[in-house]
Amino acid sequence: MNMNRDEQIAERLRQMPPKYGPTYRRALKGKSLRACVNSQCLECCGWQSAEVARCTDLGCPLYAVRPYQDGSGTGQDGQFRDAEGPKGQEVGQ
């Protein structure tokens, strides 16, 4: 089945819990990297915030910046801890 982007977006919105719709829509606008990360992590973990917090995929590029790490369940930690070194260089380079 070949769906266009609007159809794929509509299908995802139907499949996700309604409370995550606003974050997903914000991510689609491409102006909030935090919303993009939050949406991707939630989708990957079946829309379960507790599962995002317990994520064990250390190889995932979003692991260090995934939401819900602060334990509050808000997904608003907003920190890119250890994601970048000095002057935008990746850690380990």
Secondary structure as UniProt FT lines:
FT   HELIX           5..15
FT   HELIX           18..20
FT   HELIX           21..28
FT   TURN            29..30
FT   HELIX           33..44
FT   TURN            45..47
FT   HELIX           49..53
FT   TURN            58..59
FT   TURN            61..62
FT   HELIX           63..65
FT   TURN            67..70
FT   TURN            81..83
FT   HELIX           86..88
FT   TURN            91..92
//
